[in-house]
Amino acid sequence: MENNTILDHDFSGELELTPSIKATLANTFKWGKILATALYIFSGLMMVLFLKLATVETRSSAESGQSFLIALYLAFIICTFFSAYNLMGFATRGMISLKTKNNKMLSVSIESLKGYFKFFGIFVAFITLFFGSSVLLAFFTIFS
C-alpha cells in the first residue's frame, strides 16, 4: 500500500512535457537527424555503385540472374532512401515543434516516426521471407 505513488498523482487527461522529457526528445531528434544523414550518404554511395554495376551489366552479355540481383539492389537503395526520408521528417519536425511549442507539429513528427516503423517492419518481413525462402530452396536443392 505504501508504493502507490503513481496512483497519488493527478492525471488530468492532458499530456505535459516536462523539461527532462523535452531534453530527451531533443536528444532523440538530434540522433534521428544524424542517423537519417548517415542513411542518405549510404544510399548515395550505393547508388554510385549501382550505376557502376548497371554500366558493366549493359556492356557484358549478362544472365537474367544478374539482372535480378541488380533490380533487387536498386529496390534496396530505394528502401534505404525512403527510410532516411521518414526519419529525417521525424527529426526535423520534432525539433521545430519543440522550438515553437507546437503540438500539431509534434503530432506530425510522431506520424513520420510511425511511418518509419511501419515501413521498416514491412521491409524486415520482406527480407525475412526472401532469405527464408532462399534457405528453404537451398535445403530442398541440396537434399533432393
Summary of the structure (lengths in Angstrom):
residues: 144
radius of gyration: 22.6
end to end distance: 65.4
largest distance: 77.3
contacts: 344
relative contact order: 0.09
helix: 85%
strand: 0%
